[in-house]
Each structure stands twice: as C-alpha cells, then as structure tokens.
C-alpha cells in the first residue's frame, strides 16, 4: 500500500479551541477504519483564542495531523485552498471542526469515491438545525438553476483532488463546488450524514450573508451558462438592441414623412439602442478574450497538477 495519505481531511477552524482536542481525538479513533492511509489538515483561520497553542500540542501528539496557519481570517474557501495545497491525499474531505459532524461518518462519505462509483459525494444533513429554512431555499434555487438532483449542496463533502483544481476558490464559492464540478462532468452522489448540536463555540453564520449568497448564486449561474461563450449573451443582447433601434428608426422615418409627427423621442431611442448595442458587442469581444485566457490558464494548471502527481 502507498505510504502517501489517500484520504485528506480538510478542516477550516476559526476560534474552535474548545472543540479541537475532542475533534482530533475522534479522528484518531474513527479514521483508521477507512482501511487506507489518511491525514487531517487543520487550517487555523486567524483564530484569536487558544487554537494555535492547542494545535501545536496536538500536532506533536498525532503524526497524522498537519496544521496550516492564516495570520488573519480569510474564509472557508481560502482555508480549503490552503489545506489542499498542504495535503498529500488523492481524496479530499471538507469537514468543519465544530463537531456538528462526527469524524465517524467520514468512512461512509468517502466510500463511493474509494469504490470508483463517484467523484464527489455530498452529505445530506439528518436532524434539526437553525439554518434549515435558508438551506432549503438555497438548495431549491440550485436545483432549479443548475439541474443538480442532490438534496443538500451546502454540507460536508468528499471529492477527488482534481475537483478542487477546477473550482475557482473565490470568497464563499466553496458553497458552489458541487454545481461547478457537476458542470465539468464529475460524477455526483450523496449520502445521509447526521448533524449534531454544537456543544461549544459559536456559529459563524450571520443573516447578512444571505443577500451575498443570492448574488453569488446568480454570478455562478451566469459564469457556468455564458463563461466560456460570453458572446452568446452579449452578442445576442447587442443584436436585440440593434433590432429595436432599427425598428424604432424605421417607424420614426415613416411617421416623420407621412404625418410630419415629432419623432424626437424615437430618435433618442434609436441612438440609445444603437450605442448600447455597440457597447454590448464590445463587452462580448472582451469577454471572449478573457475566456480564452482563462481556458489557457486552466489547461496549464491541469498540466502542472498532472506533472506533480506523475
């Protein structure tokens, strides 16, 4: 069997000092049942409590534990990216340190991937929790916009290493990892995972994140729909405005020379539509250049990852 870890648990932790010892203890008990090598990568995401001291002690005690430190809070998406860079595994598992999800459920979560049946596995939360309504709205919108037939997209998840390479880790975009991966053709499935009450610490969720989440959702939808073919959106919109301008111009000419009507408003409409049409076409051409550069960057990243893994 390979000496490299096959399964890497990626754990963002912000002010979770009260939970870290118990979390690592449960990992030490549960993860050996995977039957493959494993590691736990905890990211201290700018904690202001005793997390750093506790993690140093735990790292000396447990050989499977790696610690990455952010000097300031950068958020879950950046924490996952940092943990992924430090990890050695072929399979990543996103798991919070607050013990609302127990490490004993990790083997069930990664089983479909280790069996070659899926590329990404989402955990479907089982039990009551305070964000149930918000989560249900988010999941419903995602299923409607993206056609993803998974009940819970905003939960713990396991995924192949290459999934992360294809997901832009912009702030809070870890929530859309599943839909972006599915759009790239990765196989998707889900499994029930019990959700437990938080025993210590405080939730990092605030209601102010809801409007931000909705805007991010629309941004992801737009990029998945038109990101690789921006001219499809801007070109069609520009052509439509041109058509409106031509129709309005034709009507203005007919009215002006038949009944001598005042067509100043129609002329203004024609000018506006034609100018906006030209601007949108310009956006489309710029978007095509950006899309081409992004595809070149993604291909370079794939080759570097392949060379690194080879």
N, C-alpha and C positions, 0 to 999 in steps of 0.2 A: 504494500500500500504506500502511496506517496507520503513523504514527510511534510509536504506543504498542507496547510489547512484547506479543506474542501469547502467548509461552511464558515462564513464570517458573519458574526452578529454585529450589526452597526447600531450603536446606541447613542443618540444625542442626549445630553444631560445638562440641564440648566437648573442650578440650585436644588439638586436632588440628594444632598448629603445624607438625609435621614433614610433614604431608600437604597443607597448604593451597596452597602455591605450585604444586605439581605438579597438584593438582586444578583450580585456576583455569587453569593453562596448557592442560590437556586440554580444559577447557570452551571456551577461546578457539579451539582447533583444531576441535573437534567440532560445537559448536552452530551455527556459520554454515551447516552443511549442512542445517539444518532448512528453510531457504528462507523463513522468516518472522522478524520481529523477536523478540529474546529478551533476557532479563536473568537474572542469577544473584543471589539474595538469600541471603547467608550470615548466620546468627544465631550470634554469639559467646555461647554459653550459659554465662556465668560461668566462662570458662576462666581457669586460673591459670598457664598457660605464656606463651609469647610470641605467642599468637594475635592479640591486639589490635594489636600493632606490625606484624605481618606483613600483617594485613588492611588496615591504613591504607596501607601501601606498595602493596599490590595494587590497592586502590580508586583510587589516583592513577594507576596504570598502565593499568587496564582500565575503560573507560567503562560497560561492561555490568554492572559489579559494584556491588551495594548491600550495606551492612553494617548489621546491627541488633545492638545490644549489650544483654545482660542482665547486671545487676550481680551476680547470683547464679544458680546453676544452677536452672532451672525445669522442665527436662524437655523431651522431644521434642514433646509435644502443645502446650505453650505456645510453644515455639520455632516450630512450624509456624503457629500463630495469629499470632505477631508478624511472621513473614515474609510471611504472606498479607496482613496489613494494610499492609505496606510495598510489596507487589508491585503491578504495574500490569497484569499479564497476564490473559488470558482462560482460559488453561490452566495449571494448576499441576503441578509435578513434584516429588515428595518424593524427595530424593537425599541420602544421607549423605556426609560429607566424608572418609571413611576410605579411599577408593579401592578398596574391595572391589567396588564397582560403577563401571564406567568411563563417563565422560560420552559416549563414542562410541556408547553404546547408547540414549541419550535419544531420538534421532530415531525409532528403532523403537518405543519405548514410547509416544510421543505420536501416531504416525501414525494409528491408528484414530480418535482424537478429532478430529484435523485433517481427516480424511476424512468426519466426521459419522457414523461407524459405532458409536461408543460414547461414554459419558460418563465412565467410569472404567476404567483399564487397569492391571492388576496385573502385576508382573514375576514370572515363575516362576523361582526360583533354579536355575541349572545348575552343578553342581560340588559338591565335598565341603565341609562346614563343620561346626564343632564343635557347633552347636546344632541339628543335623539332627533328632535324636530329639524334642527339646522342640517344635521347629517342626512336626513331623509330627503330634504329639499335639494341638497347638493347632489345626492346620488340619483335622484329622479331627473334633474337637469342634465347630468352627464349621460345617463342612458338615453335621454331624448335627443340630445345634441350629437352624441358620438356613436350611438347604437351599440354601446357596451352592455352586454347581458350579464353583468355581475351585480349582485345586490349591494355590496359595500365596497366603495373605492377608497375610502379615507380611513384605513385601518392598518394594522401591521401587514407586512407583505414580504414574501421571499421572491427572489428573481435572480436570473443568471447575470454574471458580471457584465456581459456585453450590453445588457439592457440600459444600465446607467450611462454607458458611453454615448447612447443615442438620445438621452433625455437632457435638454437644457436645464441646468440647475439654477434657474433664476429664483429670486426670493419667493418662497411659498409654492413653487411649481412642483415640489415633491408630491403635492396632492394630485397632480395630473400625470404622474408617472405611468399609471396603468393605461390611460387612454392614449398617451403618446406611444407607449410600447406596442399597444394593440394596433395602432395606425401603421407602425413599422413592420407588422406581420408576426410579432411574437405571440406564441400560444398562451392563452389565458385561462385560468380556472380559479376556483375559490374553495374555501373550506371553513367550517364554523370554528370560531375561537372565542372562548369565554372571556367576558370583560368583568373585572372585579372593581369594587370601590377603592378609591385612592385612600391609603392608610396614613400617609404623611405627605408634607409638602402641599403646594397649591397649584391649581391648574393654570397653564399659561394662555388658555383661550380667553379672549375678550370679544364682546359683541361687535366691537369696532372693526373686526376682521371680516365681518360678513359682506359689506359692500365691496371691500377689496377683493374678496374671494369671487364675487359675481363678475367683477371687471376682469379678473384673471381668467375666469372661465370663458368669457367672450373672446379674450385675447388668444387663448389656446385654440378655441374653435376656429378663429379666423386663420391662425397660422397653419393649422392642420388642413384646412379647406383650401387656402389660397397661398400658403407659404412657399410652395415650390413652383406655383404658376401665378404670381401676382398680377400679371397682365390679364388673366382671366377675370379678375374682379375689376381692376382699374380700367382695363380696356373696354369691357362691356359697359361700365358706368359712364365712361367718357363717350362711347358711341351713342348711348342713350341720350345724353345731354346734347350731343351734336344733332341727333334726330329731332329732339324737341326744339332746338334752335332753328333748324331748317324749316320745320313745320310752322313755327311762330313767324319766321321771316316771310314765308310764302303767304301766310294769312295777312301779314302786315302789308305786303305789296298789293294783294288783291283789294283789301279794304281801302288802301290809300288811293288807288287809281280807279276804283269803281264808285265808291260813295264819299270819297275825299274825307275819310274819318281821321281823327287824330290818333296816330299809332305810336306815340312817343313811348308809352308803357311797353308795347310789344317790341319796339326797337331795343329798349333797355333789357327786356327778357332775352332777346336774341343775343345781345352782346354778352350777357351774363352766362348763358348756356354755352356759348362757343368758348369763352375764356375758361370756364370750369372744365369743359371737355378737354381742352388742350392741357390744362394742369393735371387732370387725372391720367391722361395718356403719359405725361411726363413722369408722374409717380409710378406708373406701370413699368416704364423702361428702367427707372432707377431700381424698382423692386426686383426686376429680372436680373440686374447686375448683382444686387445683394444676394439673391437666391443662389446665383451661380457661385459666388464666393463662399457662401455657407456650405454648399454641396462639396466644394473642393476641400474646405476645412474638415468636414465630417469624414470624407474619404481619407484624408491624411491622418485623422485621429484613429480611424479603423486600422490603417496600415501600421501605425505606431503601436497600437494595442496588440495587433497580431504578431509583430516583431518581438514585443516584450514578452508575450505569452509563449512564443516559439523559442 
